[in-house]
Amino acid sequence: MVSRRCMSKPICPGWQGARTTALLGCFAFACSSSCTTVAADKAEPGLAVRFTALDSDKATATDLTVLPNVWLYVPAGKPPSPFLSSGKFSAQWAGFLSSELRDNYTFQVELNGDLKLEINDANVLEASAKGTNAGPSKPVRLNKGTNAFKVTFISPAEGDAFIRLSWSSKEFPPEPITLSALTHNVTPECRKASQLRLGREVFIEFRCAKCHAGPAPDTAIPELAMDAPTFEGIGSRRRCDWMARWIADPQALRPTAHMPALLRRPKAKEDAEAIAAFLASLKQGPAPEDAKEPDAGQTESGRKLFETLHCIACHNTPGTTENDPQKVSFNHVREKFAPGRLAAFLQKPDEHYAWIRMPNFKLTADEAAQLAAFLQSDSDKPKDDSAPTDRTAIDRGKKLAQTTGCLNCHTLKIENQFKTKSLADLTPDKWRQGCLAENADGQAKAPQFNFTSSEREALRAFATTDRASLARHVPAEFAERQARSLRCSECHGKFEGFPSFDALGGKLKPEWMKAFIGGELTYKPRPWIEARMPAFSRYAEGLAIGLTEEHGLPPRTPAEPPIDTEAAKIGRKLVSANGGFFCVSCHAVGSMAAMQVFESNGINLAYTGARLQKEHYHRWVRNPLRVDPATKMPVYFDAEGKSPLTDYYEGDAEKQIEAIWQYLRLGDKMPPPETQ
C-alpha cells in the first residue's frame, strides 16, 4: 500500500534551496555551440554535463544530465552515471558563469585526473593532477552578466576520479563557485535525456521490478529492494472497511498513491471486500487497551506538536482548507487505523514498512497520543468497525491475495501464485500493453496505475535501453532523487535552525551525517530549537554518501595525522575568554555551558571535529558571512588573512584556524578553555 509522489511535472527548477533538479527540465547538453556560447532568455540553474564512456580514448556511450556545480567523485570501479558502465570516462560541464560586476577571478581545482577550463572560448586552466590541488590560474576578467563556461575532465588511469573547482578574487579567498552563478540552456536533447531519467525513476518508484523480475537482488540498486507494508498482523493495525476501499481504488483515497487498482469490474468491489476480510483476519499481538476520547487539552498539545515538528512540510493541516495534492491528507486517518494503533504507528512508523517515507521523530508515548488526538480531531469517522468472519469470504480473499499480485510487494508467509513476464521478456513493443495501455477497459487484467501520458512515454523511453542502469548504483544520483521524494527542502532552508540542503554534502562528514539522518546520535546539535531532526534509517547511508560525493568529496572521510597537541593548546587559548576570540560566549564546550549568548546560540564545540568537513570548517571560520550571509557568527579575520590576535602565529589567520581545529579534534576529551 505504497504512496505516490508526483514526478510528472517539473519539480522546483532551481538549485538554490532545492536539490531538486527538474525531471522534465534539462538533464543535459554539453557540446552544442548553442549551449556554450549563446545565453538563453530563460537559462536553467546548474550546468549541463555530458558523461562519455571511453575505451582506448574512443567514446563507447554517452549520458546527459545536469549537476549543480563542477563537483564529482567517482570511486574506482564504479560508474559515473547509471547509464554508463564503470571504467574510464570523460565529463564535460557546459553552460554559463555569471558575474554581477566586470572583475578578475582566479580558478583552482582539486582533482585526480585531467582538466581543461575554458571561459568565453579561451583556455583558462589546464591541469593533470593526482589527488591534489592544481592552479591557481592567471587572473581572468569576467564580463558583467553571463560568460560561456566549459570544463572538460578525464578520469585517471587508476584510483578514484574526483574534481572540485573553486574560484577566488581580491574580495574573497578560494571557495566553491556560487550555485546561482551557474546556468545552462535547455535543448531538445536535454528534454529527451530528462524523459529517459523520468522513465527510470517511475520504474523504480512504482516497484515495477516486483512483478517483472530484473537484476538479482545482490547486484541491483538498493531501491529495487524497497518494500511495502507487511501483511503480517495487518488486521490488528488497519480497519477492514478502509482496506476494502483502498484496495478497490487507492487513488480515490490518496491521489498520489503508487499502489495500482488490481481488480476489475464487475466484481472489483466484491473482490476488494474479500481481500480486506482476509487481511482483517490476520491478527498479531494483544489488542490495545480501549482508548479514551482525548480531551481538548490533549488535542491542543497535539496541534502545537504538529507545528513544532513542521509536519506541514509533508501533510495538510487538519481542520483547515489546505488541500495540496502533493501532501498527505489526514481526512481518512480514523477510518484507516484500528483503535489505538495510530499512536503506535507514530512512535515506530517503519516497524512494518522499512522503506516508508514517514520519518521517526522518536516521540514519547504521551507525545504520540497527543499528536494522534490532533490528527484524528477533524478526520472522517469510520463507518463500520466490524470485519466479516465468514470463512468462505476469508478463504476467497486469501486466494485473491495469492493470485492478483499483492504478495509481490507485500510480505506474508503464504505461497505467492502470481506470475507474469520478467523484465528481460518485456521487449520495447510490449510497453504499450498491460499496465501501460493507453485506454485500458474495465475488463483488463493488468493493474491500473493511472499513469500520466508523460509517465507512459518516459517508461517507454526507458524500455529502449538495456536496463542495465537498474544494476548501477550511483550514490549522488540516489541522493538527488530520494531527497526530493523525502521533501528535505521543505524544511531545510525554510525553518529556523534548518541549514540549506544544497550545502550539506560539502559541510558535514558522511559518517556523522549517516548517524544524524539515521537517528543514531545521542545528542541534539541545536538543543535550543524546539524542532527535531527525524530519522530516515533506511535512507541514511545512501543520502550521506550521495550528498558527499555530489560535492566531489570521498564517501569516507580520509584519516588525518595524529592531533598536534601543541597546536591544540594554542587553539584552546584562541577560543577562550582570556586573550582569545571568546568563542565560549556563544558556544558550549563539552559540559561547560556557553557563557553569555548575545544574539544566537552556537553548536557545542565538542561536536565540531566529528561533524564538519575540514575544508568547510576553514572557510566558515575565515569568513562565515561568505558561507551564510544571515549568520550571527562574527568575522575575525581580514581579507589579507590577518588576525587581530598577533600573539599567536604572528596573526596568521590560517595557522590560528588550524590550531583551533586541532583543539576541536579532541572532541569529548577537550579540556575546557579559560573563562577569565
N, C-alpha and C positions, 0 to 999 in steps of 0.2 A: 504494500500500500504506500507507494512512493510518491513524494511531492515533486511538482514540476516548477522550474523557473523558466521564464520566457527567454528564449535565446534567439528568437527570430527577428528581433528588431535591434537597431544599433544601441549599444549599451554604453552610455557615458563617453562621448567622443574624446575627452581629454585625458592626458596622463596626469595633469595637476589634480591631486586629490582623488585619483581614480584607480589606477592599476587595472583599468577595465577597458582594454583595447576593444574597439567596436568590431564585433564579428562581421558585420555587414559593411563596415567601413573599408579601410585599405589594409591588407595584410602583406603588401609587398610591392616592390618595384625598385630596382637599383640601377639598372643600366641605361634606361632610355634617357635621351638628352632632355626630353620634356620634364623629366623628374629632377634632373640635376642642374639645369641651367635656367629654367624659366619658372618663376614663382607663380603658384596658382592663386586665384582670387580667394579660395577657401582652403588653405592648406590644413592638413590634419596634424595633430600632435604626434611626436615620435619620428623616427627615421625608418624609411623603407630599407629592408635588408634582404639580400639575395644570398642564400647559402648554396654552395656548389660542392658536390662530392667529387673528389679528384682521384684519378688512377694514373700514376706516372704523369701528373700535371695535366691530364686530359679530363674534361668535365664528363661525368657519367650521369649525373642527375642534379636537379636544382629544386629549391624550395623558396618561397617568398613569405615574408612576414613583416611585422612592424615591431620594433623594440624602442623603449623609451630613451635610450642613450647608447653611447659606444662603450658598452659593458658586455662581457661574455666570459663564461667559464665553462669549459667542456672537459671533464675528466678523461684521461687516456682510456681508449677503448669504448667510449660512449659516443652516441650520435649528437650532432649539434641541433638536430631537428627531428621530430617524429617521422618526417617524410624522407629522411636520408639515412643510409646505413652508417655505421661507425667507420672511422678511418680518416685519412687526410681530407681536409676541406678548406674552402675559402669562404669568407664572408665579406660582403660589401654593403656598407651603410651609405645611404644617399638621401639627400633632402636639402634642407636649408638651415643655416645658423643665423639667428637674428641678433642684432646689436642695437641697443637704444641710442647709442652715440657712435660717431665715427671715432675709433680708438684702436690702440695697439694691444694685441694679446699674444701670449706665447702658449705653446702647447707641449705637453709631455705625456708619456704613456708608460704604464707598467704592463709588460706583456711577456708571453712566451710564444714566439712565432715571428712573423714578418709583417710589417705595417707600412702603409703609404697613406698620408693625409694630403688631400687636395682641397683648397678653398678658392672659389672663383676661378677654377681651372688651372691654378698654379700650385706646384708642389710646395708643401709647407714642411713636411717632416717625413723622412724615410728611416725606418729602424728595423733592426734584426736583433732580437734580444732573447735571452733565456732566463725568464723569471726575474727580471729586474726592471728598473726604470730606464727609459730612453728619452733623450731630449735634455733640456728644453729646445724647442725650435727657435729660430730667429723671430723677433717680433713681427707680427702680421697685422697689417691695418685692415680692420673690418669696416665695410660700408655701413652707414646707418640703414637699418632695415634688414632685409634678407640677403644672405650670401650663400652661393652654391657651395655645397659641402659634401665631400665624399671620402670615405675611409675604406681601404682595402686591407684585409687581414688574411694571412695564410697560416694555417696551423703548423706547429713544429713537427719534425720527423718523429720525435718521441716526447713523452711526458704530457702533462695536462696542457691544454690550449687555453690561454686567457688573455684578456685585454681590458684595460681600464684607462680611458683617455681623460685627461684633465686640462684645464686652462688656467691662466693667471694674467694679471695686469698690474700696473703700478698701484692699483687700488686694493688688490687682494692677492694672497698667496695661492698656490695651486689648489684647485678644488674641482669636483665634478662639474661639467657643463650644466647650467641651469636647464631643467627639463622644458620649461616654457619657451626656451630659445630654439628648440629643435622641432622642425616640422617637415612634412613631406607632401607630395602631390598624390591625389587619388587618380588611378587609371583603370581602364577595363581589366587589365591583367591583375590589378590589386583585387578587384571585386571577385574575379574568378578564383583567386587563391583564398580569399575570405570565405567563399562558398564551400570550398573543399574543407577548410578547417571547421566550419559550422557543421558540415555533414559528419565529420569525425566526432565532434562534441555531442551532437544529437545521438549518434550511435552509442556513445559511452553513457550519456546521462539517462537514456531510456532503456538501459540494460539489454540492448538487442542481443548481445552475446550470451545472455542467459538462456535464450531459446535457440539461437543459431550459433552453435559452439564454434569458437575461434581458436586463438592460441592456447596452448596448455597453460594452466594456472602458474606454473613455475617460470614461465617465460613471458607472461602477459604483463601489461601495465597494471599498476595497483588497482585502478578503478574497475577493472573487469571483475574484481572480487567484491565489488560493492553489493551489499545485501539489501534485504527489505525486512520489515518487522517479522520476527519469527511467529509461526503459528502455535508453537508450544505454549499452552496455557492462555491463549488469546481470549478464550471465553471468560476468563476471570478479569480481563482488562478492558474489554470493549462490549458495548451494548449490541444485542442481536439486531435490532431494527436498523441502527446506524450502519452496521456491517452490510446488511442486505441492500440498503440504498447506495452505499459506497461501491459495492461490487457491481451493481447494475449500471451505474453511471458515475465514475469518480469525478469527472469534470463538472457535473451538476452541483457537487458539494464543494469542490475546490477547482476553479478554472485552471490553475497552474499544475494540476496533478499530472504526474508522469505515468501513473498506472492506467493501462488501457481498459476499455469496456470489453470483456472477454466473451460475453454472452449475446445471443442474437434472438430476435423475435421468432415465433410468437411466445416462446416460453422463457424469455430472458428474466422477467420479474420473478417467475416461479422458481427458476433455476438459482437465481441470486439468493432468494429466501432459503432454499435448500442448503446452499453452501454456507450461508450465515448460521443456519441451525446447527450444522456440523461443527463450525468453528466455535459457536457458543457452548457446545458440549465439551470443549477442550479446557477443562479447569486445571488450575495449578496453584498449590499453596492455600493457606487458610483465607477465608473471606475477611475483608477488613471490618473493623467494628462499625456499627451503624454511625454514619457521620451526622453530627448535629448541624442544623441550619446555622450558617455563620451569622454573627451579629453585625451591626453596622460598623462597629469599631474594627472588627477583623477585616471586613471588606475595604474600609478606608486605608488600613495598613497595607493591604494588598495593592491598592491603587498607587500609594506612594512608592512601594517596592517596584511596581511596573515602571514608574517614571525613573527611579534611581538606576535600575538596570538597563534603561534605554531599550526596553522591549519593542518600542515603536520602530526601531530600525528594521524589524522583520515582520511586525504584526500591526494590524489596525487596532486602535484603542477601543476597548469595549465601551458601550454606552455613548458613542459618538457617531457622526455621519461619515467618518473616514471609510473609504472604500477603494483603496489602492489594490488593483487586481494582482500586483506582484507581491503583495504581502499576504500572510496567512491570517484569515479571519477567525474570531472565536465564536462566531454565531452558533456553531453546532457542537461546541465543546461539551455541553451537558448531555447532548444526545449521543456523543461518541464514547465518553469514558464511563465505565461502570462506577457505581457509587464508591467514593473514597479513593479511586485509582488515579485521579488527576494529580493530586498532591504527590503520590508516589512517583509518577512519571516525571514531575518537575524536579524531583530530587535526583533521579537517575534516568535521564532521557535516553541514554544509549544502552540501557540494560538489556533490551530486547531487540535492538536495532543498532548495530555497531557504527554504520556509516551515516547515521541520522545527522541532519544539519542543525538540529536544535542542540545548542551547547549546554554544558553542565555548569551552572552557576554556583555549585556547592552550597545549595540552600539548606538551612536547618529545617527541621520538621515544622517548626512554627512558621517560618518564612514561607515554606511550600504551602502550608494550609492557608495562610493569608493571601498569597498570590492566587491560589486556586479559587478562593472565595470571590476575589475580584473578577477573575476571568469568567466565572460562571454567573456573575451577578446580572448580566444582561443577555445571556445566551438563551437559545430556544429550549423550552422544556421538552424532555423526552416524551414520546407518545406512549411507549409501552415498555415496561421493564422485563416482561416475560420472554422466554425463548421456547420454541417448540420442543417438546420432549418425545414426539412420535419417532420411534426407531426407524420406521421406513423412510421418513423425510431426512433424518440424520444420515442414514446409510446412503441415500441418494446424493446428498450433499457431499459426502466423503468421496463417492465415485466421481462426481463432477470436479472436485478439487484435484483429484489424481489425473484427470484426463483433459482439462482445459488449459493447463499451463501454469496454474497457481504455484506449483511446487518448484518451478524453475527459478523463481525469485525468493519465495518464502519457504523456510525450512520447517519440516515436520517429519518425524520418524515413521513414515509410511512410504509405500512404493510410488514413485512418480511414473505414470504411464503415458505422459505426453511426449510425442515425438514430432520432430519437424526437420527440415533441411539444415545441414551445417552451413557455416559461413562460406566454406570453400565451394559448396554446391550452388550458392546463390550467384550465378553469373549476372553481369550488369542488366541483361534484358529482363531478368526476373524481378528487378527492383521497381517495377510498375504494377506489380500484382500484390495480393495479400495485404499486409499491413500498409503498403504504400499505394494501393489502388486509389485512383482519384475519386471515384464515386461508388464506394462500397455500399451495396444494398443491405437491407436488414437481415437477409438470409446468409450472408457471407460468414465463413467460419473464422477468418483471420481476426485477430484483436483489432479494435478500433482505437487508435491513438489520437485522433483529431489533429494530426499534423497540419501545419500551415503549408501553403503551396511552396514557400521558400524553404521550409524544412525538408519537404519531399525532394525538391530539386537538389538541395545540398546533400542529402543522403545518396541520391543517385550519382552525384559527382564523386562522392567518397567511394561508391561502388566501383568506379572505373579504375581505382588504384589497386595495388597489390595487397592492400590492407595490412601490410607489414607494420604500419605505424602503431597498430594495436599491441605490438610487442616491443616498442621502443619508448622507454620511459625517459622523458626529458624533464628534470625537476622544475626548471624555470617555467616551462610551458604548463606543467601540472599546477604550479602555484598561481599562475595568472588565471587559469580557469576556475580553480577552486576558491580563490579569494573573491572572485566575482560572484560565484554561486553562494558563498557564505556571507556575502554582503558586508565584507570587512570595512569598506569605505563608507558605509552608512553610519559608522561610529567614529572611525579614525579620521582625524582632521576636522570633525564636526562638533564634538563634545569636549568639554574641559578635561585635560589630562590624557586625551587620546591623541598621540602624535600622528602626523600624516603617514598614511600607509605606504606611500611611494618611497619613503626614506628608510624604512625599517631594515631592508636587506643589507644596506650599507652601514647601518648603525649598530645592529645587535649581533653578537656572536651566535652562530647557528645552534650551538649546544644549549646556550641559555634560552634562546628563542623557542627551541623544541620543548624544553621544560616548562616555559611560561605558557605557550599555547596549549600544551597538554595538561595543564593544571597540576604540575608536579612540584611547583615551588611551595615552600612552607611559609613564605612571607609575601607581603603585598608591597611592590616597589613604591607606590604612591598611597600610603595609608590615609592621608588626609582627604582623599577623594572618595565619596560615598560609592560611586560606581565601581564595579569589579570586572576584571577580565574573565570571561567564561572559558571553560576548557573545551577544546575540539580534539579529543585524544587521538582519534583515528587519522586526523589530517595533520597533526602537529609536525611530525618529522618531514613529510613531503613539503609542507609550507615553509618550514625553516630552511631546509636545504635549497628549495627552489628560489626563495626570495634572495638568499645569499648568492647563489650562482648567477642570478639575473643581474646582480650588481658587480659581476666579474670577480667574485671572491670565492675561495675554496670551500667545499662543503664541511670541512673540519678545520677549525682554527689551528694554524701552524704553531708548533711549540716555540715558546720564547726561551732565550737563555735564562740561566738562574737569576733570581732577583738581585739587583745591585744594591746591597744593604747600605752602602754609604750614601748612594743617591737617594734611597728611601728615607734615610734620616733627614736629608735636606728637604725632601718632599713633605715630610711630616711638619717641618718648620714652616714651609710655604703655605700650608693650608691653615695654620694656626692663627690665633688672635694676637700672638706675641711676635711681631715683626713679620707676619705673613700676610696673605691676602684675605684672611678672616673668612675662609670658606665655611668654617663651622658656625658662622652666623645663621646660615640657612640650611646647611647640610648636617644631618646626624652622622656620627662615625661609630659604627657598631652600636653598643648600648648607650653611648653618650649622645644625648639629645642635642638638636640644634639650639644655639644659644639665644638668638634674638632674630627670628624671621621678620624681614622687613616687608616685602610685598608678596613673596611666593616661596613656598617650601621647596627644598631640593631633595633629591633622592639620596638615601643613605650612601655615603661614600664607600662603605664596606662592600657594597654590591657591584661597584663600578668595574673592577678588574675582570670579574667573571661575565659581566653583562655587555660591555661595549667593545666594538672593534677598535683596535688601537689607532688606526688611521682616522676614524671618525672622532675619537676622543681628542686627538691632537688638533684637528680642525675646530672642534667645538670650543676647547679651552682657549685656543688662539683668538678666535673671534666668533662667539656664539651668535651674534646678530646676523652673520653671513649664513648661518645654518638655519636659524629660526628668527625672523625679524620681530616676532611677538614675544620672545623670551624676556624674562626679567633678569637673566644672568648678565652680570656686568662684563664689559670688555676691559681687560687689564693691560693688554699689550698693544703697542702702536704698530703702524703699517710697516715700519722698518724691522719689526721683530725684537723690539727692546722692551724690557720690563722696568717698572718703577722701583723694583726691589733690586738694587745694584749690588747688595752684599752677597748674592748667590749667583755664581757663574757670570759675574760682571754684567748682570742684567740680560743675559742671553735668553730670549723667550723660549726657544725650542728646548734648550737644556733644562730650564726650570720646569717646563711642561712634562718633559721626560722624567725628571726626578719625582714629580708628583705621581706619575704613572707607576713608577717602581714602588712607591708607598701604597698606592691603591691595590697593587697586585697582592699585597699581604692579606686582603680580604678580611675574614673574621679574626685574623691574628694582628690586625693593625693596632699598634699602641695609640691610645688617644692623644691627639695633639694638645699642646699647651693652650690654655684658655685665657691666660692673662700674663 
